[in-house]
Amino acid sequence: MKHYLSTANHMLYLQHLKKDGGFHSNSKVIEKEQLQAMHEFLNDKITEIGNEMTSGKTAIDPYNKNQEQIACTYCPFNSVCQFDPTLPDNEYKPVMSLSDKDALSLMVERVKKNRGETN
């Protein structure tokens, strides 16, 4: 059974429900605990980056997911940083290619580790 949640003319979600009322395995939903872990992970990451910036870290390390997705393409500061991949010290930071499920699992693991929790 498909359920749509829409507002105005925009469809927001398409979820598949099982007969027992639970979500089908291919539905794009996460558990409340996973959402909380994602929120905590992002807060930790923002704090980490902010601390690095205020301590003076200004490394130039743009990502390169693939030839079509290079951070410098969208960066408004490329004229300031003058990143040049032909120079030996200028290398792109690789980005792991993960499924949504694997990325969420890594975030949950990192949060548990930061909390001192063990499996």
N, C-alpha and C positions, 0 to 999 in steps of 0.2 A: 504494500500500500504506500503510495507516494503522498507526502504532505508538503504543501508549499506555504511559506510565510511571505507575504508580500505587503509592501507599503507603497501607496501611490501607484506608479507604473513600474516599480523596480522589484524584481524577484530577489529575495535575499538568500533563501535556503531551499534546498531540495533534500529531504530526508526520507529514507526508506524505513518504515516501521515493520517489525515482525508482528505476528498474530498475538504474541504475548505483551505487546506494547513497547518492547525494547527496540533499540535502534539496530538496523541491519549493519553488518560488518563494513559495508562500503559507504556508510553515511559519514559525512564530514563533521563529526562531533567529538568532543573530548570530555573526560570526566572532570568534575569540579576540582579534584586534587591536582590534576594535570594542568588545569588553567591557573591554579594558584602557584604551582611550580614554575610555569612559564612566566608569570608575572614577577615572581621572585628572581628568576634568572635574569630577566630584562632589567630589573632594578639593580641587581648586582653588576651587570655589564655596564650600565650607565654610570654607576658609581666608580667602577674600575677605570673607565675611559676618562671620566672627569678628574679622578685623582692623577692619572697619567698626564693629563693636560696641565693641571695646576702645578705638577712637579717639574714641568718643563719638557716633557717628552714631545717631540715634534717630528718623529720619524716619518719618512715618506714611504709608505708601504701599501699602495693601492692593490685591490684584488683584481684577478683575472679569472673569471669563471670559465670563459671560453672566448674565442676570438670575437664573438658578437657582444659579449658582456664584460667590458673593461671599465673599471671605476672612473678612469680619467675622462672617458667619453662624456660623463654627466657632471664632472666636477667643475664648480665655478672658480676654483683656485689654481687651475693648471698654469696660468701665467705667472703665479707667485711661486709655486713649488718647483716648477721647471723639471718635473720628473722626466728622465730620459732612459728608457729601457736598454739603450745601447751602452750605457755606462756600467762598469762592473758592480758598483755598489747599489745600483737601482734595479731591484728585482720585484716582480709582481708577487703578491701573496696569493698562494693557491687557495681555492675555496673547495671544500668538500662537497661532493654531490650526494645529498641524502634525501631519502623519502621524508614526507612529513612525519610519519610514524617514528622513523629512526632519529630525526632531529629532536622530536619531542622527548624520546627516551633519553637522549644525551643530556638535554636540559634538566630532566628530572634527576638523572644520576648526579649531575654537577651540583644541583641544589641540595641533594641528600648529603653529598660529600662536604659541602660548605657548612651544613648544619651539624656535621659529625655523626650522621646516621650511617649505619651499615646495613647491608642486605640481610 
